[in-house]
Amino acid sequence: MPPATDPAVTPELVAQHGLTTEECERIRKILGRDPNFTELGIFSVMWSEHCSYKNSRKELKKFPTTGPNILVKAGEENAGVVDIGDGWAIAFKIESHNHPSAIEPFQGAATGVGGIIRDIFTMGARPEFLLNSLRFGPITAASNLTRDASGSTESRSPTALTNGQIAHNRRLFTGVVSGIAHYGNCIGVPTIGGEIYFDESFEGNPLVNVFCLGVLRHEQLARGAARGIGNPVFYVGAETGRDGLAGAAFASRELTQESREDRPAVQVGDPFKEKLLLEACLELLARDAVAGIQDMGAAGLTCSTCETASRGGTGVEIDLAKVPKREPGMTPYETLLSESQERMLIIAKRGKEDVVREVFEKWDVPCAEIGRVTDDGMMRVRNNGSIAAEIPAKPLADEAPLYAREVTPASPTPTLDLSTVPEINSERALRQLLSEPTIASKNWVFRQYDHMVRTGTVVRPGSDAAVFCVRAANKILAATTDCNSLYCLLD
């Protein structure tokens, strides 16, 4: 039975969790009963846009995802994997951390880096390098541009944004860059390139996208599936706290003035702890002790348990009393929805329990056996002898309702009478262009990043693409991130 202190599940509470009346009715049909408070929280994060892509999946399915060199396609696992020949493959992924960075730019960006690195080594690959793609509002009065009603022209308007707004954008910019640099530099993964644009469209709501690429042998490929009935389930990594609580649901909501104050929804990262976790996980994989491995990223322990069970066609039962915690009195709701960083779920092979403990003790990383793989397809959560949540894993992880949102047709591009264009002073125009932060040198940013750690960077940041030498595979990779946001603005 759920704790007596849990609030009753009312329509108001359902709405506060970002679920519609129809979605709540669907949950009742899946469970065959009303959800308790903890189960409501579980569905709210797993059926959020951040985890389920319920508003965008139909569009994303239109992209081609298969090919002769594709080993793991988009959406199948924690990262995509592509064959690069000679038995070698690359695992890579790009992910955003926009809302957290808008509230706490340093920690929001830093934990974005940490999360994407975990996605890569979860696949069995050693992370080789990072890239980023960033968008901010104007950081100088000179770059403070406005467009007329038709969107066809631009004019300088130093008063379009207040000095306070420009200062806020500067704080976001410097905080995000510092956060990316801190995590990447400390964990020892080079940031070898990226791009930055400034425009009023991103005022107060920056876009922070981080890319990571890792290299692995085909036979080293790991999967995030709970296979092997009776296999033990281990929690490894940092203790669970209240930071990042329900961060996935927060990231799916519109960013408002009220939500900007929701600092507990922002995770706090520790790159030094993640370095130990990375090395321990790769060593454990090399010792053939792992049946499945999953990052505790968005939705934390909830997502890792139900997704591994769904992929494996099995169930997972865990006991929250065995989960390492750094704060006393945490409820099942808080423990399951926490997004504390640097944590992993490992499904070990039976008989290899001592190997798991040995490896994580060697690297001084917390490790606890918290459950087992079952054959009933359920995500079952116990807490001090009682059942806190019991949900079919596959509907929870893979069967969120999908929506086809209305698309607004693009407005026709207005024509421009060239005879009305004033004569341009070429020298002044060039000086104005070069003064724009979007066009100006990004050397200050690149200098924050250690792009030479691991000594593989051949072509450094600032070029059309970075070039990186992977000595173990005897391969040279060129990589860049690019996006023309103005295209999206126009259509």
C-alpha positions as CSV (number, residue, x, y, z in Angstrom):
1,M,0.0,0.0,0.0
2,P,1.2,3.6,-0.7
3,P,2.3,5.7,2.3
4,A,-0.6,7.2,4.3
5,T,0.9,10.6,3.8
6,D,0.5,10.5,0.0
7,P,-2.0,13.1,-1.3
8,A,-5.2,11.9,-2.9
9,V,-5.1,11.8,-6.7
10,T,-7.5,14.5,-7.8
11,P,-8.2,16.1,-11.2
12,E,-6.2,19.2,-9.9
13,L,-3.2,17.0,-9.0
14,V,-3.4,15.3,-12.4
15,A,-3.3,18.6,-14.1
16,Q,-0.4,19.8,-12.0
17,H,1.5,16.8,-13.3
18,G,1.0,17.8,-16.9
19,L,-1.4,15.0,-17.7
20,T,-4.8,15.4,-19.4
21,T,-8.1,13.9,-18.3
22,E,-7.9,11.5,-21.3
23,E,-4.4,10.5,-20.4
24,C,-5.4,9.8,-16.8
25,E,-8.3,7.6,-18.0
26,R,-5.8,5.7,-20.2
27,I,-3.6,5.2,-17.1
28,R,-6.6,3.8,-15.3
29,K,-7.2,1.3,-18.1
30,I,-3.6,0.2,-18.1
31,L,-3.6,-0.3,-14.3
32,G,-7.1,-1.5,-14.0
33,R,-7.5,0.9,-11.1
34,D,-6.8,4.5,-10.0
35,P,-3.0,5.3,-9.8
36,N,-1.6,6.2,-6.5
37,F,0.5,9.4,-6.0
38,T,3.8,7.8,-6.8
39,E,2.4,6.1,-9.9
40,L,0.9,9.4,-11.1
41,G,4.4,10.9,-10.8
42,I,5.9,8.0,-12.7
43,F,3.5,8.4,-15.6
44,S,3.9,12.2,-15.6
45,V,7.6,11.9,-16.4
46,M,7.5,8.9,-18.7
47,W,4.6,10.4,-20.7
48,S,6.2,13.9,-20.8
49,E,7.3,15.1,-24.2
50,H,10.9,14.9,-23.0
51,C,10.7,11.1,-22.5
52,S,7.9,10.0,-24.8
53,Y,8.1,12.4,-27.7
54,K,4.3,12.2,-27.8
55,N,4.0,15.5,-29.8
56,S,6.9,14.9,-32.1
57,R,7.4,11.2,-32.6
58,K,5.1,11.1,-35.7
59,E,7.2,13.7,-37.4
60,L,10.5,12.2,-36.3
61,K,9.5,8.8,-37.8
62,K,9.6,10.5,-41.2
63,F,13.4,10.6,-41.0
64,P,15.4,7.7,-42.6
65,T,17.0,5.6,-39.8
66,T,18.3,2.5,-41.5
67,G,21.2,1.8,-43.8
68,P,24.0,-0.7,-44.5
69,N,26.3,0.8,-41.9
70,I,23.8,1.4,-39.2
71,L,24.3,-0.9,-36.2
72,V,21.9,0.9,-33.8
73,K,19.3,3.2,-35.3
74,A,17.8,6.4,-33.9
75,G,15.4,5.8,-31.0
76,E,16.4,2.2,-30.5
77,E,19.0,2.7,-27.7
78,N,20.8,5.4,-25.7
79,A,22.8,6.5,-28.8
80,G,23.1,5.7,-32.5
81,V,25.9,3.4,-33.6
82,V,27.5,3.4,-37.1
83,D,30.1,1.0,-38.5
84,I,33.3,2.8,-39.7
85,G,35.1,-0.3,-41.0
86,D,37.7,-2.8,-39.8
87,G,35.5,-4.0,-36.9
88,W,35.2,-0.5,-35.4
89,A,32.1,1.7,-34.8
90,I,31.2,5.1,-33.6
91,A,28.5,5.8,-31.1
92,F,27.1,9.4,-31.1
93,K,24.3,11.5,-30.0
94,I,23.2,15.2,-29.6
95,E,20.9,16.3,-26.9
96,S,19.5,19.6,-25.6
97,H,19.4,20.9,-22.0
98,N,17.6,24.1,-22.7
99,H,15.2,24.7,-19.7
100,P,17.8,23.8,-17.0
101,S,20.3,26.1,-18.6
102,A,17.8,29.0,-18.7
103,I,17.5,28.7,-14.9
104,E,21.0,27.7,-13.8
105,P,23.2,28.2,-16.8
106,F,26.3,26.7,-15.3
107,Q,24.8,23.5,-13.8
108,G,22.2,23.2,-16.6
109,A,25.0,23.1,-19.3
110,A,27.4,21.1,-17.2
111,T,24.9,18.3,-16.5
112,G,23.9,18.4,-20.2
113,V,27.5,17.4,-21.0
114,G,27.5,14.7,-18.2
115,G,24.3,13.2,-19.5
116,I,25.4,12.9,-23.1
117,I,28.7,11.4,-22.1
118,R,26.9,8.7,-20.0
119,D,24.7,7.9,-23.1
120,I,27.9,7.1,-25.0
121,F,29.7,4.9,-22.6
122,T,26.4,3.1,-21.8
123,M,26.8,1.8,-25.4
124,G,30.2,0.3,-24.5
125,A,32.1,3.1,-26.3
126,R,34.8,5.3,-24.8
127,P,33.9,9.0,-25.3
128,E,36.4,10.7,-27.6
129,F,35.2,14.3,-28.1
130,L,32.4,16.8,-27.6
131,L,30.8,19.5,-29.8
132,N,28.1,22.0,-29.0
133,S,25.5,24.2,-30.7
134,L,24.3,27.2,-28.7
135,R,21.7,30.0,-29.1
136,F,21.3,33.1,-26.9
137,G,19.5,36.4,-27.0
138,P,21.4,39.6,-27.8
139,I,24.4,40.2,-25.5
140,T,25.2,43.8,-26.8
141,A,23.1,46.8,-27.7
142,A,24.7,46.7,-31.1
143,S,23.4,43.2,-31.8
144,N,19.9,44.1,-30.5
145,L,17.9,43.8,-33.7
146,T,14.2,44.0,-34.4
147,R,12.2,43.0,-37.5
148,D,9.2,44.8,-38.9
149,A,5.8,43.2,-38.9
150,S,6.3,41.4,-42.2
151,G,9.7,40.0,-41.1
152,S,11.2,41.2,-44.3
153,T,13.6,43.8,-43.0
154,E,15.8,44.4,-40.0
155,S,16.7,47.6,-38.3
156,R,18.8,48.5,-35.3
157,S,16.9,49.3,-32.2
158,P,19.1,49.8,-29.1
159,T,16.0,50.0,-26.9
160,A,14.2,46.8,-28.1
161,L,15.7,45.0,-25.1
162,T,16.5,46.6,-21.7
163,N,19.9,46.7,-20.3
164,G,18.8,44.2,-17.7
165,Q,17.7,41.8,-20.4
166,I,21.0,42.1,-22.2
167,A,22.8,41.6,-18.9
168,H,20.7,38.5,-18.3
169,N,21.6,37.1,-21.8
170,R,25.3,37.7,-21.0
171,R,24.9,35.8,-17.7
172,L,23.3,32.9,-19.6
173,F,26.0,33.0,-22.2
174,T,29.0,33.0,-19.9
175,G,27.4,30.6,-17.5
176,V,26.6,28.0,-20.2
177,V,30.1,28.3,-21.7
178,S,31.6,27.9,-18.2
179,G,29.5,24.9,-17.4
180,I,30.4,23.1,-20.6
181,A,34.1,23.9,-20.1
182,H,34.0,22.8,-16.5
183,Y,32.5,19.3,-17.0
184,G,34.3,18.5,-20.2
185,N,37.7,19.7,-19.0
186,C,37.4,17.9,-15.6
187,I,36.3,14.6,-17.0
188,G,39.0,14.7,-19.7
189,V,36.9,14.7,-22.9
190,P,38.0,17.4,-25.4
191,T,35.5,19.9,-26.7
192,I,36.8,20.3,-30.3
193,G,34.2,22.6,-31.9
194,G,30.8,24.1,-31.9
195,E,28.7,27.1,-33.1
196,I,27.0,30.1,-31.4
197,Y,24.3,32.4,-32.7
198,F,22.7,35.4,-31.0
199,D,19.2,36.6,-31.8
200,E,16.2,38.1,-30.0
201,S,14.2,34.9,-30.7
202,F,16.2,33.3,-28.0
203,E,15.8,36.1,-25.4
204,G,15.7,34.5,-22.0
205,N,15.3,30.9,-23.4
206,P,18.7,29.7,-24.7
207,L,19.2,26.6,-26.7
208,V,22.0,24.4,-25.4
209,N,22.8,21.3,-27.5
210,V,25.7,19.0,-26.7
211,F,27.1,16.3,-29.0
212,C,29.4,13.4,-27.9
213,L,31.1,10.8,-30.0
214,G,32.7,7.6,-28.8
215,V,34.5,4.7,-30.4
216,L,34.1,1.0,-29.8
217,R,34.7,-2.5,-31.3
218,H,31.6,-4.2,-32.7
219,E,31.8,-6.9,-30.1
220,Q,31.9,-4.3,-27.3
221,L,28.4,-3.0,-28.1
222,A,26.3,-2.9,-24.9
223,R,22.5,-2.8,-24.7
224,G,20.1,-1.2,-22.3
225,A,17.8,-4.3,-21.9
226,A,16.9,-6.3,-18.8
227,R,17.5,-9.8,-20.0
228,G,17.9,-13.0,-18.1
229,I,15.2,-13.9,-15.6
230,G,16.5,-13.7,-12.1
231,N,19.6,-11.6,-13.0
232,P,20.5,-9.2,-10.3
233,V,19.9,-5.4,-10.8
234,F,22.5,-3.1,-9.4
235,Y,22.4,0.6,-8.7
236,V,25.9,2.2,-9.2
237,G,27.1,5.8,-9.0
238,A,26.3,8.8,-6.9
239,E,23.7,8.7,-4.1
240,T,20.2,9.8,-4.8
241,G,19.2,13.3,-3.6
242,R,16.3,15.7,-4.3
243,D,18.1,17.6,-7.1
244,G,16.5,17.4,-10.5
245,L,13.2,16.2,-9.1
246,A,10.9,15.5,-12.0
247,G,13.3,17.3,-14.3
248,A,11.9,15.5,-17.4
249,A,8.4,16.8,-16.9
250,F,9.8,20.3,-16.2
251,A,11.8,20.2,-19.4
252,S,8.6,19.5,-21.3
253,R,6.7,22.5,-20.0
254,E,6.7,26.0,-21.4
255,L,9.3,28.1,-19.7
256,T,7.4,30.8,-17.8
257,Q,8.4,33.4,-15.2
258,E,7.1,31.0,-12.5
259,S,9.0,28.0,-13.8
260,R,12.2,30.0,-14.0
261,E,12.2,29.9,-10.2
262,D,12.0,26.1,-10.2
263,R,15.6,25.5,-9.3
264,P,15.1,22.1,-7.6
265,A,14.3,20.8,-11.1
266,V,17.9,21.5,-12.2
267,Q,20.4,18.8,-11.6
268,V,23.9,19.3,-10.0
269,G,26.8,17.5,-11.7
270,D,30.2,16.1,-10.4
271,P,32.5,15.4,-13.4
272,F,35.2,13.8,-11.2
273,K,32.6,11.3,-9.9
274,E,31.5,10.6,-13.5
275,K,35.1,10.0,-14.5
276,L,35.3,7.2,-11.9
277,L,31.9,5.9,-13.0
278,L,32.9,5.9,-16.7
279,E,36.1,3.8,-16.0
280,A,34.3,1.4,-13.7
281,C,31.5,0.7,-16.2
282,L,33.9,0.2,-19.1
283,E,36.0,-2.2,-17.0
284,L,32.9,-4.1,-15.9
285,L,31.8,-4.4,-19.5
286,A,35.2,-5.7,-20.5
287,R,35.0,-8.4,-17.8
288,D,31.8,-9.8,-19.4
289,A,29.7,-9.3,-16.2
290,V,26.9,-7.2,-17.7
291,A,23.7,-8.4,-19.3
292,G,22.3,-4.8,-19.7
293,I,23.2,-1.3,-18.7
294,Q,21.3,2.0,-18.7
295,D,22.0,5.6,-17.7
296,M,19.7,7.1,-15.1
297,G,19.1,10.3,-17.0
298,A,15.7,11.9,-17.6
299,A,13.2,10.4,-15.1
300,G,16.1,8.8,-13.2
301,L,15.5,5.4,-11.6
302,T,12.0,5.3,-13.1
303,C,13.1,5.5,-16.7
304,S,16.1,3.2,-16.3
305,T,14.0,0.4,-14.8
306,C,10.9,0.5,-17.1
307,E,12.9,1.1,-20.3
308,T,15.3,-1.8,-19.7
309,A,12.3,-4.1,-18.8
310,S,10.4,-3.0,-21.9
311,R,13.4,-3.5,-24.2
312,G,14.1,-6.9,-22.7
313,G,10.5,-8.1,-22.8
314,T,10.8,-8.7,-19.0
315,G,9.9,-7.1,-15.7
316,V,12.1,-5.5,-13.1
317,E,11.5,-5.5,-9.3
318,I,13.5,-3.1,-7.1
319,D,13.5,-2.2,-3.4
320,L,13.9,1.5,-2.7
321,A,15.1,0.8,0.8
322,K,18.3,-0.5,-0.8
323,V,18.9,2.5,-3.0
324,P,21.9,4.7,-1.7
325,K,20.5,8.1,-0.7
326,R,22.3,11.2,0.5
327,E,19.2,12.8,2.1
328,P,17.1,11.3,4.9
329,G,13.4,10.9,4.7
330,M,13.1,10.6,0.9
331,T,9.7,9.3,-0.2
332,P,9.2,6.7,-3.0
333,Y,7.9,9.6,-5.2
334,E,11.1,11.6,-4.6
335,T,13.5,8.6,-5.0
336,L,11.9,7.4,-8.3
337,L,11.7,10.9,-9.9
338,S,15.0,12.3,-8.7
339,E,17.4,13.1,-11.5
340,S,20.6,13.2,-9.4
341,Q,23.5,12.8,-11.8
342,E,26.3,10.2,-12.3
343,R,24.1,7.2,-11.7
344,M,23.6,3.9,-13.7
345,L,21.5,0.8,-13.6
346,I,23.3,-2.4,-14.3
347,I,21.7,-5.8,-15.0
348,A,24.5,-8.1,-14.0
349,K,24.9,-11.8,-15.1
350,R,24.0,-14.2,-12.3
351,G,27.1,-15.4,-10.6
352,K,29.0,-12.2,-11.4
353,E,27.7,-10.2,-8.4
354,D,31.1,-10.3,-6.7
355,V,32.8,-9.0,-9.9
356,V,30.5,-6.0,-9.9
357,R,31.2,-5.2,-6.3
358,E,34.9,-5.7,-6.8
359,V,35.1,-3.3,-9.8
360,F,33.1,-0.5,-8.2
361,E,34.9,-0.8,-4.9
362,K,38.2,-0.5,-6.8
363,W,37.0,2.8,-8.4
364,D,35.4,4.0,-5.1
365,V,32.0,4.2,-6.6
366,P,28.8,3.4,-4.6
367,C,27.2,0.1,-5.6
368,A,24.1,-1.7,-4.3
369,E,22.1,-4.7,-5.4
370,I,18.5,-3.3,-5.4
371,G,16.5,-5.9,-7.3
372,R,16.1,-8.6,-10.0
373,V,14.8,-9.3,-13.4
374,T,11.3,-10.9,-13.4
375,D,9.2,-12.7,-16.0
376,D,5.9,-10.8,-15.5
377,G,6.6,-7.7,-17.5
378,M,5.9,-5.4,-14.5
379,M,7.9,-2.5,-13.1
380,R,7.4,-3.3,-9.4
381,V,8.7,-1.0,-6.7
382,R,8.9,-2.0,-3.1
383,N,9.7,0.2,-0.1
384,N,10.2,-1.1,3.4
385,G,8.1,-4.2,2.6
386,S,5.2,-2.5,0.9
387,I,4.5,-2.0,-2.8
388,A,5.0,1.7,-3.8
389,A,4.2,1.2,-7.5
390,E,3.3,-1.6,-9.8
391,I,3.0,-0.8,-13.5
392,P,3.2,-2.8,-16.7
393,A,6.6,-1.7,-18.1
394,K,5.9,-1.7,-21.8
395,P,2.8,0.6,-21.8
396,L,4.7,2.9,-19.4
397,A,7.9,3.1,-21.5
398,D,6.6,2.8,-25.1
399,E,2.8,3.4,-25.3
400,A,2.3,7.0,-24.4
401,P,-0.5,8.6,-26.4
402,L,0.8,10.2,-29.7
403,Y,-0.6,13.4,-31.0
404,A,-0.7,15.0,-34.4
405,R,-0.4,18.7,-33.8
406,E,-1.9,21.3,-36.2
407,V,0.7,22.8,-38.5
408,T,0.3,26.5,-39.4
409,P,1.1,27.1,-43.1
410,A,4.1,29.3,-43.7
411,S,3.3,32.9,-44.6
412,P,4.3,33.9,-48.1
413,T,7.6,35.6,-48.3
414,P,7.0,39.3,-48.9
415,T,8.5,40.8,-52.0
416,L,11.1,43.6,-51.7
417,D,11.3,46.5,-54.1
418,L,15.0,46.9,-54.7
419,S,14.5,50.5,-55.7
420,T,13.6,51.4,-52.1
421,V,16.8,50.0,-50.7
422,P,19.1,52.9,-49.7
423,E,22.6,53.1,-50.9
424,I,24.9,51.1,-48.7
425,N,28.2,52.4,-47.3
426,S,30.2,49.3,-47.8
427,E,32.9,50.1,-45.2
428,R,30.3,51.0,-42.5
429,A,28.2,47.9,-43.4
430,L,31.3,45.6,-43.1
431,R,32.2,47.1,-39.7
432,Q,28.7,46.6,-38.4
433,L,28.7,43.0,-39.6
434,L,32.0,42.2,-38.0
435,S,30.8,43.8,-34.8
436,E,27.9,41.3,-34.5
437,P,28.7,38.7,-31.9
438,T,27.2,36.0,-34.2
439,I,29.9,36.8,-36.8
440,A,32.8,38.0,-34.5
441,S,35.6,35.6,-33.5
442,K,34.6,33.0,-31.0
443,N,38.1,32.6,-29.7
444,W,37.1,33.6,-26.2
445,V,34.7,30.7,-26.1
446,F,37.1,28.1,-27.6
447,R,39.8,29.1,-25.1
448,Q,37.6,28.0,-22.2
449,Y,37.6,24.4,-23.6
450,D,40.4,22.0,-23.3
451,H,40.4,20.7,-26.9
452,M,43.9,19.1,-26.7
453,V,43.3,16.6,-23.9
454,R,43.8,13.0,-25.1
455,T,46.0,14.7,-27.8
456,G,43.8,13.5,-30.7
457,T,42.7,16.9,-32.1
458,V,44.3,17.5,-35.5
459,V,42.2,20.5,-36.6
460,R,41.2,22.8,-33.7
461,P,38.0,24.8,-33.1
462,G,37.3,27.7,-35.4
463,S,37.7,25.8,-38.7
464,D,34.8,24.6,-40.9
465,A,35.1,21.3,-39.1
466,A,37.3,19.8,-36.4
467,V,39.4,16.8,-37.2
468,F,40.2,14.1,-34.6
469,C,42.5,11.2,-34.8
470,V,41.4,8.0,-33.0
471,R,44.7,6.2,-32.6
472,A,43.2,2.9,-31.2
473,A,41.1,2.5,-34.4
474,N,43.6,4.1,-36.7
475,K,40.8,6.4,-38.0
476,I,40.5,10.1,-38.6
477,L,37.1,11.7,-38.0
478,A,35.9,15.1,-39.1
479,A,33.0,16.6,-37.2
480,T,31.0,19.8,-37.0
481,T,27.6,21.0,-35.8
482,D,25.7,23.5,-38.0
483,C,22.2,25.0,-38.1
484,N,20.8,28.1,-39.8
485,S,18.1,29.2,-37.4
486,L,17.0,31.9,-39.8
487,Y,15.6,29.2,-42.1
488,C,13.3,28.1,-39.2
489,L,12.2,31.7,-38.6
490,L,11.3,32.2,-42.2
491,D,9.5,28.9,-42.6
